[in-house]
Each structure stands twice: as C-alpha cells, then as structure tokens.
C-alpha cells in the first residue's frame, strides 16, 4: 500500500477546493481582512467575479492552509499551479496590476512559502 504524502495532499486539496469554486482561476489575491476583498484571476489576467462570501471563503482556505507563515495584515497572492504564496507587489510596483508585466508580479524575491513545505 503506497504511503500518502500529507504535504502533497494539502496542495492538491487546496488547489482542488479553489478549482471547484472557480475552475479557471490560477491566482488568488488575498487582501487584509479589514479590506474584506479577495480577487481571483484567470490565466489571461482577467479577474473572475464571484460572490463576496465565496471570495471570503477562498481567502479563509488559503489563510488557514498557510497559517502563521505570512503576515496577513498585508496582501498576498497564492499561485495555484505551483502552490506558492507571494507578497503582493505594492500598488506602485510592476505586477500589482496583473497584466502589466505578464507575470502576475510573481517575483522570487516576494515568495513567502511553497505549499509542499519547501521554504522560500
């Protein structure tokens, strides 16, 4: 009987849960709780519009999965294909508007954590 890898399972379950909510989403931008918004983006950099309660549920999933690894008083981006959590660029930096640099602002210097447990 093959052993289950709990870290890989966490990555698959988080990505799967978000995929069930928004199958085309590849990036989740989680703003601080006081702002009360979460944005999901598709590969073509367009935002997916969902009910605010659904967006809040996605944000809770990501926050719960990454726990205390991130300072949730700041905005973060979760990139589904790689399971990586990034600090969102400041509004004046490239990548804050996802399509401005065609990379969602996913610079290695902003990476906080990788869901499989490998640190940044």
Number of C-alpha atoms within 10 A of each C-alpha: 3 4 5 8 9 10 13 13 13 16 21 17 12 18 23 14 14 24 15 11 15 18 12 15 24 21 24 24 25 27 20 16 15 7 10 13 15 25 20 24 20 15 15 12 18 12 15 13 13 14 8 13 12 14 22 18 15 23 26 16 16 20 18 10 14 16 12 9 12 16 13 15 11 13 19 26 26 28 20 20 11 13 21 22 26 24 24 23 20 13 9 8 12 18 19 18 17 20 15 13 13 14 15 22 22 23 14 10 9 16 18 20 19 18 22 17 14 9 11 13
